[in-house]
Amino acid sequence: MKKMDMIHGSIADKTWSFALLLAMTGICQQLFNAADILIMGRFVGKSAMAAVGSNGPVVGIIVTLFIGISLGANVVISQLTGRKDRQGVTRAVHTAILSSLIGGLIMMAVGEMAASPLMDLLSVPEEVRPLSLRYLRIIFLALPGILMYNFTSAIFRSQGDTRTPFLCLFISGMVKVASSLFFVLGMGMDADGAAASTVCSTLLSSFMLLALLSHTSLSVHLSLKEAAFDWSMLKKILSVGMPAGVQGAVFSLSNIVIQSAINSLGTEVMAASAAAFNLEIIAYYVINAFGQACTTFTGQNYGAGLFSHCRKIFRITFLQGFCAMAAVCGLILFLGRPLLSIFSTDRGVIDLGYIRLAYILGAEVLDLIIEMVSGFLRGFGKSLGPAIMVTIIICGSRILYVATFFQWSPTFHTLMAVYPVSWLLTDLGMGAVLFYYRKLYMAEDRKIEI
């Protein structure tokens, strides 16, 4: 494990390498997940492909909630590292690990009970429902591992190390693809085989990161002898992480409403959306990586009292994020149809999938603004304002849009327009939040001019 100096020296090269590895981690994770869609589409059939894809929003809301909560650990440990508070870092690390284990087990139990009602909420067609339900129940068994992986990764990122989580994810991802092929081709399983491979790979990546934390000599060292809850530290982690988690979960929650509308358009549209989602999400991971880079670097510099660095970090990471996003979106749109054909050879699925890509990737810059402003404010521990704004506007506008415009014109084009519309409205709200905090900090001498 290598610690990055985020306080001294140049910033741009460090934020770039930090975000690049983090983006590669997200992209690799999505590619390994996309293998499920590919294997279902190529070796099982359209129904199995739709069954896996229909659960995407449910899994997404849980994963984004976990990622958001783990950001609380990232911010708190980053700020304590900037203050050189080694004891505080130790308390925060052990509190984060224990809370992730307990939280994961609770979420697993809740998920198993809620699996069947979720099928009704998503309006999953009857011919797909048994496969969908079986897939979702098995996926819920992986929730403790998913939460543990996100928290341990956040601990590594707080020290500037995005390489180690990437390597562990890559190894476990290769295991996931191999085991998924074995379950499906070797044992004749369908969607449940893909879910079982996810459980195995998630647990493997979590155990690897835990083992590495227990062997590091840095202040984030994990020791069973020091394993204990620090309730004040847990409160700090949750004060930042919960709003961030809710903000991410609301995106996915609103997507459940959209997924329900997609499901109402038939199996072909469901399969097309599942395929396109596995491509468009790559652009989101790139954007999110620079938002997290902004959070982590801002957190350490804010903790060290180097207020003048923070605004510079925001400008640099925003520009880098825009350039990376434009390159990725352009490449995916250029190669869109050949890439979609990897998932399915059905002409209708490919055409509908490209329509979704055009709507979402064409407006991805609007999503970039949301992620960067949210990430910047989280570095200061201010995540409640952005979370409230996103919750109200994203969720509200998407539900209202589906209930009105889509009902008046129930077409795939009409439905896909909800993404740029809701992002634009949220950007206006995030601008107001940023202006509010800017005025707040400028009210005191030597505070940051956000």
N, C-alpha and C positions, 0 to 999 in steps of 0.2 A: 504494500500500500504506500503510495507516494502522496505527500501533502503539497498542495500548490500554494504559493505565496500570492494571495489575492490583494494584498495591501500595498506592497512596494513594487517599483518598476513599471514597465509598460502594461497596459490593460488589454488592448485590442487582441494581441496574439493569444493571451490566456483565455479571454472570453470565447474566442473562436474555437480553440482546441477543446475547451470545456463543453461548449454547445455542440460541436461536431460529433464528439463521442457520445454525448447524450442523445442526439438525434439518431445516430447509428444504432444505439440501443433500442430506441422506440421503433425504428424502421425494421430492425431485425426481429423484434418481438412481433410486429404486425405481419411480417413475412412468414414467420413460423405459424402464426395464427391463420394466415391466409392459406396455408397448406391444408388446413381442414376443409376449407371451401373447395380448393382445387381437387383434393382427393375425393370429396363427395361428388363433385361435378363430373369428374373423369371416370371414377371407378364404381360409383354407387348409383347416382341418378339425380335428376332435377329436384325431386322431393326431398332427398336427404340434404342437398345443397341449400334448399330453402329453409329446412329445419334448423340447420346450423346458423344461417344468416338471420333468421327471425329472432334469435335470442341475442343478437348483437347489442341492441339497446339496453337490455337487462344487464348483461355482463358489463357493458360500458358504464352504466350508472354506478355499479358497485366498484369497479376498478378506478374510475375517476374520483369517486368519494375517497377511496383508500389513498390514492396518489395525493389528493389535496390535503388530507389529514397528515400524511407523512411530510408534506412541505412545512408543516408546523415544526417538526423535529429538525428539518433542514435549517430553517430560519433561526430557531433558538440556539442550536449548536453552532451555527455560523457566527452569530453575535457573541456568544460566549468565547468562541475561538479568537475572535477579533479583540476581545478584552483580556485574552490570555488567562481566563479563569478555568484552569485544568480540572479542579474539583467539580465545578458546575457542569462542565462537559461530561464528566464521568456520570454524574447523577442523571443528566438528560439522556445519555445513551441507554442506560439500564432501564430507565422509566419508559423510553420509547419502545424498547424490545419487549418488555413485559406487557405493556398495554396493547401492542400489536398482536401478540399471541392470544390474549384474552378476548380482544375485540374480534379477531378472526373466527374464533370458536363460536362466539355469540352470533355473528353474522351467518355462519354456516347453518346453525340451528334454525334461525329465522328464515333463511332462504329455502331450506327444505320444506318448511311449512307453507311458504308462500308460492311455491313453484306452480301448483295447479291454478290458483287464482290468477297468476300472471299470464297464463295462456289465454284466459278469457279477456284480460285487459288488453292484450296484444291482438286480439281478434284473429288468432292463428287458425287457418282453415282446418277442417276436420281431417282431411287426408294427410296433413303434415303434423297434426297435434301429438300423436303418440311418440313420434321420433323427437319432436321438439322438447317435449316434457322429459323424456329420458335423458336427453343431452343436458338439459338445464340442471336436473337433479345431480348428475355426476359432476358437473362443473362447480356446483356449490360446495362439493367436498374439498375443492382446491382453495377456498377462500382464506383459511388460515395461512397457507403458503403464499398466496398473493399479497396479503397484507404484510406479512413478514418480509417478503422480498422488497416491497416498496419502502418500508421503514429502514431496512438495512442499507438499501441503495441510497436513501436520503442521508444517512449517516456518512457514507463514503463521499457523497457529493458535497457535504458541508465542509469537507477538507480539500475540496477541489479535485477529488479522484473520481472521474467518470469512466476510467479505463477498466477498473476491476469489475464493477457491475456489468459492463458490456461483455467482458470475457466470460463471466459466469453465465450470463444470459445466452450467449452464443453456444456454449457447451450444452446447456440444458435444452436449447432450441433444437439442436441437432438430434438430441435424444428424443425430443417430442416428435419430430418428423419421422424418425426411424420407427418409433413405437407405434405411431399412428398408422403407418404403412403395414406394420406387422399385424396390428389388431384388425385392420380392414381387409387387407389382401390375404394374410395368413390365417386369420381366425374367422373370417366371414362376418365381422361386425360392421355396423354402419355408423350413424352419428354418435352412438355411445362409445365406439372405439376411439373416435377423435377426442371426445371428452376425457376418456381415461388417460390418453397420452398427455393431455394438458395437466391433469392432476400430478402425474409422475414428474413431468419436467419442472413444474412450479415448486414442488417440494425439493427437488434436487438443487435448483438455483438458490433457494432460501438457505438450505443447509450449507452450501458452499460459502455464501457470504457470512453466515454466522461463524463458520470455522475460521475464516480469514480475520474477522473482527477479534476473535479470541486469541489470535497470534500476533497482532500488531503491537508495536511499542508506543504508538501515538496515544494521545489522551482519549481517543475513542475506543480504547481497548475494552473488550467485553470479558467479564469475569463472573463466574457463578458465585464466588464469595461476596461480591459487591452487588449482586442482583437484588434490588429493592425498589419499591415505588417511592418516588418523591412527589407528593401530591401537589406541592406548589409548582414543581417543574412540569407536571402533567397539565396543570391549569394553563401554564404559559404555552405549551405545545398546542393544546386544544384551542386556545384563544386565537391563534394564527391559523392552525390547521383546519378547524371545523368550518369557518367561513370559506376557506379556500376549497375544502372538500365539497361543501354545499354548492359553491359556484360551479365546480366541475360536474357535480351530479345533476345540477339543473339542466346543463346542456344535454346530458343523456336522458334526463327525465322528459324534457321537451321532445327529444328524439323518439321516445316511446310513443308519444302521441302521433308523431309523423310516421313511425313504423306501422302503427295500427292503420293509418290511412293507406300506406303502401300495401299492406296485406290485403286491404279491401279491393285492390286493383288486380289481384290474381297472382298465381305462382310464378309466372314469367317475370313480372315486375319485381317480385320478392327476390328471385334469383339474380336479376340484373342489379338491384340495389346492393345486394350482398357482395357481388363481385366488384362493383364500383367503389364501395366503401373501403375495401381492402387496398385500393390504390389511393383514394383521396386522403385517407388517414395518414399516409406518409407525409404529406404536406403539413398536416397538423402537428405531427411529431417534430418536424423541423422548427415550426413556429414555437411550439411549447418548449423546445430545448433552449432557445434564446431567451424566452421568458424566465425559465428557471436559472439560466446563467445570470440574468439581471438580478433575480432574487438573491442568489447566493453571494455574488460579489457585493451587492449593495448591503446585504446583511453583515458581512465581515467588516466592511469599511465603516458602516454605521456603528457597529459595536466598538471599533477602534477609535471612534470620534473623528474620523476623517470625512467630514460632511461634504467638503468640496469635491470629493471624488465621485459622489453618488450620482449627480446629474450627468457627469461625463460618462459614467457606466451606462446610463439609460440611453444616451445618444448613440454610443458605440454599438450596443447590443441591438438597438432598434434598426440601425442601418444594416448591420450584419444579417439580422433576421429577415429584413426585406429582400436583400440580394439573394439569400439562400432560398427563400420562399419563391421568388420569381423564377429562379432557375429550375426548381423542382416542379412547380406547377406547369411551366412551359414544356418541360420534358415529358411529363405524364400526359398532357393534352396532345402533344405531338405523336406519342406512341400509344395513345389511348386504346384504339381498336385492337391492335396486336396484343396488348397487355390483357385486355378483357377476354380475348380469345383463349388465353391460357386457362381461364377458369371454366369457360364453356364455349363450345363450338356452335351453339344455337344462335342464329343470326338475330333473332328478336331480342335475346338477352344482351347481345353485344351492342345493338343500336340503343336500347333503353339505358344500358349502363353508361354509354358515352354522353347521353343527354344529362344524366346526373353529374358526371365529371365536369361538363361544361358550365353548369350552373354554379357548382360549389367552388371549383378551383378558380374560375373566373372572378370570384368575389372574395378570395381568401385573404386579400390584404385587409379587409374589414375585420376579419378574425384576428389578424396579426396585432391590430391596435388594441383589441380587448386583452389579449394575452400579455402584451408588453406593459401596458399600464397596470394591470393586475399584478404582474410579477414585480414591477418596480415598487409598488406600494407595500407588497408583502415583505420586501427586504427591510422595511422599517417596522414591521409587525402590524401594518395597517391592512388587514384583509377583509374586515367587516363591510366597509363601504362598497368596495367593488362587488362583493358577494351579494349584497342587498340589491344593487343596481342590476346585476346580471339575472338574479332570481326574478325580479319583477318584470324586467323588459323581455329577456329571452323566453322565459317560460310563458309569460302572459301573452306576448305577441304571437308566438307559435300556436298556442292553443286557440287563440282568437282567430288566427288566420285559417287554421284547419276547419274550425267550426263555421266559418263564413265563406271566404273566397273558394276554398276547396269544395265545399258543399254546393256552391253555385256552379262551379266548373270542375267536376271531379276527374281531372286529367293529370297525367304525370308531370307535364310542363308546369301546370298551375301549382302543384304540390312542391316541386323543387324550388320555385321562386321564394318559398318561405325562408330559405337560408340567407340569401343576401338581404332581404327585407329586415329580418330580425337582427342581423349583425349591424346593419346601418343604424337602426334605432338604438341599439346598445352602445355603439360608438359615441353617439350624442350624449348618452347618460354617463359614460365613463369620462368624457371630457369634463362634465360638470363635477364629478368626483375628484378628478385630478386638480381642477381649479380650486376646489374647496380645501384640499390638503396643502396646496401651494400657499394659499393665503394664511393657513394655520401656521405653517412653518416660518413664513416670512415675518410673522408678528413678533418673533423673538430674534435677537441678535445672534449671529453665528449659526442659525438654523439653516436647513437646506432650502434652497429656492427650487422647489419641485416644478 
